[in-house]
Amino acid sequence: MEFQNRIMLRGVVGRADVSTFGSNQVCNFSVITEYSSVDRDGNSIIEPTWFNVSVWGGREGLPSLYDIIKGVWVEVTGRIRARKYTAHNGEERTTTEVIARTVKVLPREEDKMQAENYY
């Protein structure tokens, strides 16, 4: 049996920042997704979840990192990474992020209008 660490997200970009490290670029952005279900009384329940995503530029098949902006719909595939760090106050913290393998920008105007409800 092989181990797998794979995730696929489709949602709306929240914040997005492009940084340069030498000749490499990385885009760190957030994506909101929704999980819909129904409770015992038949009421619809929508559970929004934010994910932090990092994608490195320069790979074939990726959109320009500058196309990943607030409000656009994206489809992200990649892996989940948990890492520990020490905050400014000396407290150790753990964060979970998605390291993207592919990012597709989904330019659908009607979805962009719906995304405005989250900001």
N, CA and C atoms as a LAMMPS dump frame, in Angstrom:
ITEM: TIMESTEP
0
ITEM: NUMBER OF ATOMS
357
ITEM: BOX BOUNDS ff ff ff
-5.0000000000000000e+02 5.0000000000000000e+02
-5.0000000000000000e+02 5.0000000000000000e+02
-5.0000000000000000e+02 5.0000000000000000e+02
ITEM: ATOMS id mol type element x y z
1 1 1 N 0.84 -1.175 0
2 1 2 C 0 0 0
3 1 3 C 0.889 1.244 0
4 2 1 N 0.514 2.232 -0.805
5 2 2 C 1.329 3.444 -0.855
6 2 3 C 0.633 4.568 -0.099
7 3 1 N 1.422 5.43 0.518
8 3 2 C 0.895 6.591 1.212
9 3 3 C 0.627 7.702 0.208
10 4 1 N -0.413 8.472 0.46
11 4 2 C -0.713 9.59 -0.432
12 4 3 C -1.035 10.825 0.377
13 5 1 N -0.595 11.947 -0.114
14 5 2 C -0.884 13.248 0.466
15 5 3 C -1.309 14.121 -0.7
16 6 1 N -2.607 14.16 -0.976
17 6 2 C -3.112 14.847 -2.15
18 6 3 C -4.376 15.61 -1.772
19 7 1 N -4.511 16.814 -2.318
20 7 2 C -5.695 17.615 -2.059
21 7 3 C -6.096 18.345 -3.337
22 8 1 N -7.407 18.521 -3.509
23 8 2 C -7.928 19.309 -4.627
24 8 3 C -8.939 20.28 -4.056
25 9 1 N -8.785 21.555 -4.388
26 9 2 C -9.667 22.609 -3.915
27 9 3 C -10.241 23.366 -5.091
28 10 1 N -11.47 23.797 -4.966
29 10 2 C -12.053 24.74 -5.928
30 10 3 C -12.755 25.792 -5.099
31 11 1 N -12.341 27.04 -5.265
32 11 2 C -12.917 28.104 -4.464
33 11 3 C -12.499 29.467 -4.944
34 12 1 N -12.694 30.441 -4.074
35 12 2 C -12.444 31.845 -4.387
36 12 3 C -11.199 32.315 -3.655
37 13 1 N -10.344 33.061 -4.359
38 13 2 C -9.121 33.607 -3.761
39 13 3 C -9.482 34.764 -2.843
40 14 1 N -8.902 34.751 -1.642
41 14 2 C -9.064 35.858 -0.698
42 14 3 C -7.943 36.857 -0.895
43 15 1 N -6.882 36.706 -0.152
44 15 2 C -5.708 37.575 -0.32
45 15 3 C -4.695 36.87 -1.203
46 16 1 N -3.846 37.636 -1.869
47 16 2 C -2.806 37.051 -2.719
48 16 3 C -1.601 37.978 -2.748
49 17 1 N -0.418 37.415 -2.51
50 17 2 C 0.831 38.172 -2.513
51 17 3 C 1.874 37.42 -3.32
52 18 1 N 2.544 38.119 -4.214
53 18 2 C 3.639 37.525 -4.985
54 18 3 C 4.945 38.062 -4.425
55 19 1 N 5.877 37.15 -4.12
56 19 2 C 7.195 37.525 -3.611
57 19 3 C 8.26 36.949 -4.521
58 20 1 N 9.415 37.604 -4.543
59 20 2 C 10.537 37.153 -5.356
60 20 3 C 11.691 36.751 -4.452
61 21 1 N 12.254 35.575 -4.719
62 21 2 C 13.428 35.08 -4.013
63 21 3 C 14.484 34.758 -5.051
64 22 1 N 15.42 35.67 -5.258
65 22 2 C 16.415 35.489 -6.314
66 22 3 C 15.724 35.529 -7.655
67 23 1 N 15.845 34.456 -8.429
68 23 2 C 15.187 34.397 -9.736
69 23 3 C 13.848 33.657 -9.67
70 24 1 N 13.444 33.228 -8.474
71 24 2 C 12.188 32.486 -8.308
72 24 3 C 11.099 33.371 -7.729
73 25 1 N 9.865 33.094 -8.118
74 25 2 C 8.715 33.794 -7.57
75 25 3 C 7.792 32.803 -6.892
76 26 1 N 7.162 33.249 -5.811
77 26 2 C 6.17 32.434 -5.114
78 26 3 C 4.94 33.294 -4.876
79 27 1 N 3.783 32.683 -5.047
80 27 2 C 2.526 33.355 -4.752
81 27 3 C 1.899 32.653 -3.558
82 28 1 N 1.682 33.409 -2.491
83 28 2 C 0.99 32.902 -1.314
84 28 3 C -0.406 33.509 -1.333
85 29 1 N -1.423 32.644 -1.308
86 29 2 C -2.79 33.141 -1.36
87 29 3 C -3.698 32.262 -0.527
88 30 1 N -4.876 32.785 -0.227
89 30 2 C -5.861 32.016 0.521
90 30 3 C -7.023 31.68 -0.402
91 31 1 N -7.655 30.547 -0.124
92 31 2 C -8.808 30.09 -0.907
93 31 3 C -9.908 29.695 0.069
94 32 1 N -11.127 30.158 -0.196
95 32 2 C -12.265 29.75 0.613
96 32 3 C -13.072 28.718 -0.164
97 33 1 N -13.438 27.65 0.537
98 33 2 C -14.274 26.606 -0.042
99 33 3 C -15.517 26.464 0.838
100 34 1 N -16.502 25.749 0.338
101 34 2 C -17.707 25.5 1.119
102 34 3 C -18.031 24.018 1.108
103 35 1 N -18.547 23.551 2.242
104 35 2 C -19.078 22.197 2.34
105 35 3 C -20.544 22.338 2.708
106 36 1 N -21.416 21.782 1.894
107 36 2 C -22.854 21.895 2.13
108 36 3 C -23.413 20.572 2.614
109 37 1 N -24.307 20.65 3.6
110 37 2 C -25.004 19.47 4.1
111 37 3 C -26.372 19.91 4.608
112 38 1 N -27.143 18.943 5.079
113 38 2 C -28.488 19.208 5.588
114 38 3 C -28.586 18.62 6.992
115 39 1 N -29.139 19.392 7.941
116 39 2 C -29.282 18.881 9.301
117 39 3 C -30.538 18.014 9.43
118 40 1 N -30.805 17.531 10.625
119 40 2 C -31.936 16.63 10.86
120 40 3 C -33.284 17.26 10.518
121 41 1 N -33.369 18.58 10.666
122 41 2 C -34.625 19.284 10.399
123 41 3 C -34.778 19.673 8.934
124 42 1 N -33.813 19.329 8.109
125 42 2 C -33.883 19.656 6.687
126 42 3 C -33.329 21.017 6.33
127 43 1 N -32.706 21.688 7.306
128 43 2 C -32.106 23.001 7.047
129 43 3 C -30.744 22.837 6.384
130 44 1 N -30.48 23.694 5.43
131 44 2 C -29.2 23.663 4.734
132 44 3 C -28.111 24.248 5.622
133 45 1 N -26.98 23.56 5.681
134 45 2 C -25.829 24.026 6.45
135 45 3 C -24.67 24.217 5.481
136 46 1 N -24.079 25.4 5.507
137 46 2 C -22.92 25.687 4.662
138 46 3 C -21.745 25.993 5.581
139 47 1 N -20.677 25.202 5.422
140 47 2 C -19.491 25.342 6.258
141 47 3 C -18.33 25.882 5.417
142 48 1 N -18.005 27.176 5.561
143 48 2 C -16.868 27.721 4.808
144 48 3 C -15.542 27.363 5.49
145 49 1 N -14.516 27.096 4.693
146 49 2 C -13.184 26.784 5.212
147 49 3 C -12.146 27.531 4.391
148 50 1 N -11.213 28.205 5.08
149 50 2 C -10.113 28.905 4.418
150 50 3 C -8.88 28.02 4.388
151 51 1 N -8.171 28.036 3.266
152 51 2 C -6.907 27.317 3.104
153 51 3 C -5.83 28.299 2.687
154 52 1 N -4.626 28.167 3.242
155 52 2 C -3.46 28.926 2.787
156 52 3 C -2.734 28.092 1.749
157 53 1 N -2.416 28.717 0.599
158 53 2 C -1.813 28.006 -0.528
159 53 3 C -0.537 28.725 -0.953
160 54 1 N 0.484 27.954 -1.323
161 54 2 C 1.724 28.493 -1.899
162 54 3 C 1.98 27.814 -3.227
163 55 1 N 2.339 28.599 -4.23
164 55 2 C 2.704 28.03 -5.528
165 55 3 C 3.935 28.777 -6.035
166 56 1 N 4.906 28.012 -6.511
167 56 2 C 6.136 28.584 -7.054
168 56 3 C 5.967 28.774 -8.545
169 57 1 N 6.405 29.908 -9.062
170 57 2 C 6.276 30.227 -10.482
171 57 3 C 7.364 29.58 -11.309
172 58 1 N 7.249 29.767 -12.626
173 58 2 C 8.265 29.274 -13.537
174 58 3 C 8.029 27.874 -14.047
175 59 1 N 6.982 27.2 -13.574
176 59 2 C 6.703 25.855 -14.066
177 59 3 C 5.728 25.94 -15.226
178 60 1 N 5.904 25.08 -16.189
179 60 2 C 5.046 25.051 -17.367
180 60 3 C 3.63 24.66 -16.962
181 61 1 N 2.638 25.291 -17.559
182 61 2 C 1.251 24.962 -17.294
183 61 3 C 0.605 25.776 -16.191
184 62 1 N 1.396 26.557 -15.465
185 62 2 C 0.829 27.405 -14.426
186 62 3 C 0.426 28.748 -15.017
187 63 1 N -0.623 29.369 -14.463
188 63 2 C -0.947 30.719 -14.92
189 63 3 C 0.112 31.685 -14.401
190 64 1 N 0.118 32.886 -14.929
191 64 2 C 0.993 33.901 -14.362
192 64 3 C 0.599 34.085 -12.904
193 65 1 N 1.581 34.188 -12.025
194 65 2 C 1.269 34.354 -10.617
195 65 3 C 0.484 35.634 -10.367
196 66 1 N 0.591 36.587 -11.277
197 66 2 C -0.136 37.844 -11.127
198 66 3 C -1.596 37.723 -11.558
199 67 1 N -2.001 36.57 -12.129
200 67 2 C -3.407 36.316 -12.457
201 67 3 C -4.185 35.811 -11.241
202 68 1 N -3.475 35.414 -10.204
203 68 2 C -4.12 34.912 -8.984
204 68 3 C -4.376 36.115 -8.086
205 69 1 N -5.593 36.649 -8.191
206 69 2 C -5.944 37.864 -7.453
207 69 3 C -7.233 37.635 -6.672
208 70 1 N -7.474 38.502 -5.706
209 70 2 C -8.663 38.424 -4.863
210 70 3 C -9.931 38.387 -5.713
211 71 1 N -10.799 37.43 -5.409
212 71 2 C -12.096 37.352 -6.056
213 71 3 C -12.193 36.39 -7.221
214 72 1 N -11.068 35.901 -7.758
215 72 2 C -11.152 34.964 -8.876
216 72 3 C -11.333 33.546 -8.345
217 73 1 N -12.004 32.732 -9.138
218 73 2 C -12.173 31.325 -8.808
219 73 3 C -10.959 30.556 -9.304
220 74 1 N -10.481 29.626 -8.477
221 74 2 C -9.33 28.806 -8.843
222 74 3 C -9.604 27.352 -8.499
223 75 1 N -8.896 26.496 -9.21
224 75 2 C -8.861 25.076 -8.89
225 75 3 C -7.412 24.742 -8.596
226 76 1 N -7.162 24.197 -7.414
227 76 2 C -5.803 23.936 -6.94
228 76 3 C -5.66 22.452 -6.643
229 77 1 N -4.575 21.856 -7.114
230 77 2 C -4.217 20.506 -6.694
231 77 3 C -2.819 20.574 -6.098
232 78 1 N -2.568 19.75 -5.103
233 78 2 C -1.262 19.767 -4.466
234 78 3 C -1.225 18.839 -3.269
235 79 1 N -0.408 19.226 -2.296
236 79 2 C -0.241 18.41 -1.09
237 79 3 C -0.342 19.321 0.132
238 80 1 N -0.639 18.707 1.265
239 80 2 C -0.74 19.446 2.517
240 80 3 C 0.58 19.328 3.26
241 81 1 N 1.028 20.46 3.814
242 81 2 C 2.264 20.468 4.604
243 81 3 C 1.993 21.16 5.934
244 82 1 N 2.375 20.522 7.006
245 82 2 C 2.304 21.126 8.336
246 82 3 C 3.723 21.498 8.744
247 83 1 N 3.872 22.69 9.312
248 83 2 C 5.202 23.094 9.767
249 83 3 C 5.098 23.866 11.069
250 84 1 N 6.148 23.801 11.849
251 84 2 C 6.204 24.5 13.125
252 84 3 C 7.109 25.713 12.985
253 85 1 N 6.762 26.751 13.728
254 85 2 C 7.598 27.951 13.749
255 85 3 C 7.457 28.62 15.104
256 86 1 N 8.382 29.519 15.403
257 86 2 C 8.342 30.265 16.654
258 86 3 C 7.879 31.681 16.364
259 87 1 N 6.83 32.107 17.049
260 87 2 C 6.271 33.438 16.865
261 87 3 C 7.179 34.483 17.52
262 88 1 N 6.88 35.75 17.283
263 88 2 C 7.692 36.839 17.837
264 88 3 C 7.717 36.822 19.366
265 89 1 N 6.645 36.321 19.979
266 89 2 C 6.591 36.282 21.445
267 89 3 C 7.254 35.024 22.022
268 90 1 N 7.879 34.202 21.166
269 90 2 C 8.568 33.001 21.612
270 90 3 C 7.696 31.762 21.663
271 91 1 N 6.423 31.902 21.378
272 91 2 C 5.5 30.78 21.408
273 91 3 C 5.647 29.936 20.15
274 92 1 N 5.7 28.607 20.337
275 92 2 C 5.779 27.715 19.179
276 92 3 C 4.391 27.509 18.613
277 93 1 N 4.277 27.599 17.292
278 93 2 C 2.997 27.438 16.628
279 93 3 C 3.135 26.459 15.476
280 94 1 N 1.997 25.901 15.059
281 94 2 C 1.944 24.998 13.925
282 94 3 C 0.976 25.564 12.908
283 95 1 N 1.349 25.513 11.65
284 95 2 C 0.469 25.97 10.589
285 95 3 C 0.37 24.88 9.527
286 96 1 N -0.748 24.86 8.845
287 96 2 C -0.965 23.903 7.76
288 96 3 C -1.204 24.682 6.487
289 97 1 N -0.535 24.295 5.423
290 97 2 C -0.71 24.977 4.145
291 97 3 C -0.744 23.96 3.017
292 98 1 N -1.256 24.416 1.883
293 98 2 C -1.294 23.594 0.68
294 98 3 C -0.152 24.035 -0.22
295 99 1 N 0.694 23.101 -0.605
296 99 2 C 1.748 23.372 -1.577
297 99 3 C 1.182 22.953 -2.932
298 100 1 N 0.902 23.933 -3.778
299 100 2 C 0.201 23.667 -5.034
300 100 3 C 1.124 23.05 -6.069
301 101 1 N 0.58 22.086 -6.771
302 101 2 C 1.257 21.494 -7.928
303 101 3 C 0.702 22.117 -9.196
304 102 1 N -0.626 22.299 -9.23
305 102 2 C -1.264 22.983 -10.357
306 102 3 C -2.266 23.997 -9.822
307 103 1 N -2.408 25.084 -10.55
308 103 2 C -3.41 26.109 -10.256
309 103 3 C -4.049 26.503 -11.574
310 104 1 N -5.375 26.424 -11.626
311 104 2 C -6.114 26.878 -12.802
312 104 3 C -6.996 28.029 -12.384
313 105 1 N -6.905 29.138 -13.095
314 105 2 C -7.803 30.263 -12.865
315 105 3 C -9.063 29.994 -13.676
316 106 1 N -10.217 30.061 -13.017
317 106 2 C -11.499 29.771 -13.645
318 106 3 C -12.26 31.077 -13.84
319 107 1 N -12.145 31.702 -15.008
320 107 2 C -12.745 33.031 -15.211
321 107 3 C -14.237 32.946 -15.534
322 108 1 N -15.072 32.915 -14.503
323 108 2 C -16.516 32.877 -14.696
324 108 3 C -17.117 34.09 -14.002
325 109 1 N -17.696 34.982 -14.755
326 109 2 C -18.201 36.244 -14.232
327 109 3 C -19.276 36.052 -13.169
328 110 1 N -20.202 35.099 -13.351
329 110 2 C -21.273 34.928 -12.387
330 110 3 C -20.74 34.449 -11.042
331 111 1 N -19.664 33.671 -11.046
332 111 2 C -19.078 33.205 -9.796
333 111 3 C -18.364 34.339 -9.077
334 112 1 N -17.766 35.266 -9.823
335 112 2 C -17.082 36.39 -9.202
336 112 3 C -18.064 37.243 -8.418
337 113 1 N -19.268 37.407 -8.94
338 113 2 C -20.261 38.203 -8.234
339 113 3 C -20.672 37.524 -6.936
340 114 1 N -20.813 36.208 -6.925
341 114 2 C -21.158 35.484 -5.711
342 114 3 C -20.045 35.574 -4.68
343 115 1 N -18.816 35.647 -5.12
344 115 2 C -17.666 35.676 -4.211
345 115 3 C -17.644 36.948 -3.382
346 116 1 N -18.263 38.015 -3.857
347 116 2 C -18.253 39.269 -3.121
348 116 3 C -18.917 39.145 -1.758
349 117 1 N -19.739 38.128 -1.555
350 117 2 C -20.419 37.94 -0.278
351 117 3 C -19.444 37.592 0.853
352 118 1 N -18.238 37.137 0.538
353 118 2 C -17.289 36.71 1.557
354 118 3 C -16.387 37.835 2.048
355 119 1 N -16.439 38.994 1.466
356 119 2 C -15.485 40.045 1.843
357 119 3 C -16.165 41.198 2.493
